Amino acid sequence: MIKQESEIKLILEGCRANDRRAQEVLYRLLYKFAMSTAMRYSRDELDAGDILSHAFVRIFKHIHTFDENKGTIYSWVKRIIINESLDHIKARIKFADNLEIEAVAEPAINNAALDRLNASEIMTMIQKLPPATHAVFVLYAVEGYKHKEISETLGISEGTSKWHLSEARKALQQKIESLNTV
């Protein structure tokens, strides 16, 4: 259900005028994309649903600030969902900022075990990581943030960000290698 650019502009105009039908159309248009983004940061669909409900309130409240000349509606919505996801994570956990680990070893992952997994199984493993570790891993490995950006975004030190990434890698390595014994 890809909409033409002119159709999207009409939908956005309706949303800016607070037209509920236009908001519903935009919601339906973006739902699958938005949910897949929220699922990267959540533990399950209920958690992602909470994130989305707050994100869409923000989207409709601030739709007038969206500028088509600066990017697509998808990139704007993705940024809002990521920010809402991080706010959601911050509300549920306090990050320990006293860990200053600069050198972390990269765990080796058995490629044969990894080859047997599909994307859904890998995502399930990632979602089972502790919340702070999960957030850092997704920001670093999926979104491409650097540790400096992660530390600023989450309000933790770069060392703590590196530690969480290392812990995520170790945990994922253990889960993947446990598949070899099965």
Secondary structure, DSSP 8 states (H G I E B T S, - for coil): ----HHHHHHHHHHHHTT-HHHHHHHHHHHHHHHHHHHHTTSSSHHHHHHHHHHHHHHHHHSGGG--TTT--HHHHHHHHHHHHHHHHHHHH----TT------------HHHHHT--HHHHHHHHHTS-HHHHHHHIIIIIS---HHHHHHHHT--HHHHHHHHHHHHHHHHHHHHHTTT-
